[in-house]
Amino acid sequence: MSTKPTKPPAVGPGEHAELHRQGAKAAARGEARATNPMFEEVNQPYATGESNNVWTERRDSWDRGHKSQIAPASEPLKSVKIAIPPLGPRDEALFGVTRLLTFAGARGLTEASGFFFERETRLYLVTSRHVLFDAESGHSPDRIEIEIHTDERDLTQMDRVSIPLYRKGVATWHQASDSGGEIDVATIQIDRDTMPTYFVLQPFKPQHLIVEFGHFDVGDRLAIPGFPLGFFDTVHHLPVVRQASIASFYGIRFQGQGLFLTDARMHRGSSGSPVLARLDGNDAGHRLWSLLGVHSSRMDMATRDLEQDESLGLNCAWYADVLMTLTVDNV
């Protein structure tokens, strides 16, 4: 017999008042809005098991107390902004990558990475297929949540978008396969109507894909932005970037599969991260990323002696050109 999960209670008036008081005291001490304790990782919904709505109510109660000490009572309250430098062209490695949470109903399951890919007018989320479904481990979420910035001048402002993985029993995501078997990359087309009224992101596009494999060689430097072990800038909701290098012949299918190897220290939570190489110059006058692959998993040897041998430190990255197959209209 199945039971429906209990809906977390709303924040009561007593707790609202206490959070308001704490926010006011923080402002009086000269502390910035970013010190709101609700931004701490231990208070995030995935850590407490409570809904995003409850978290938002608590965050806003503290904020209102903080703002009440910033603006004079005779003046309308204005949003308290954290000073950040003027932004130039947005960097896809920061604003095109998102933290991804998987759920079974209200129960949080795993954390991973993903990135945005725009083709014509269509916007897609890209991640590893095993993040959305993995038969071997029994991982089978029914929805995901992604985080979206909502204010270009105040990066502490963000919203979460919930995306169902199935509608009427049919998967909303797509994966591909070739002669080497299944490809561990998946895409979901995002309904823009479900996005916040204003959102800040810089998606990758087909022009970020390479034209010739010969442009890159073994040992070339790479960058892999993501959320390893769920670690990130919890105040500004930005990824961290790991340094890597190409570790196999780029353009050749390693062991007959549509992937190449990278040499980098990677962790769980990075699955679905874009694998990037930097190119010099573009039409806008700033450096441009080339999207080489999608990070999937670490490569290891079944025969490795866990006591005597270190891990190889190698990882699988699926060639990014599969995105042109997975983002065809009405795929």
ZILINHU-V650672 format. One record per helix or strand of 2 or more residues. SS is the DSSP state (@ for helix, = for strand). FROM is the first residue (numbers start at 1). TO is the last residue. Records with the same first field share a line. If there is no record, write none. Layout:
SS->FROM-TO, FROM-TO
This chain:
@->13-28, 33-35, 37-39, 41-43, 45-48, 52-70, 92-95, 129-132, 192-194, 206-208, 213-215, 228-230, 254-256, 320-326
=->97-104, 107-119, 122-127, 143-149, 158-164, 166-167, 170-171, 173-178, 181-189, 204-205, 221-226, 240-246, 259-263, 274-279, 288-299, 314-319
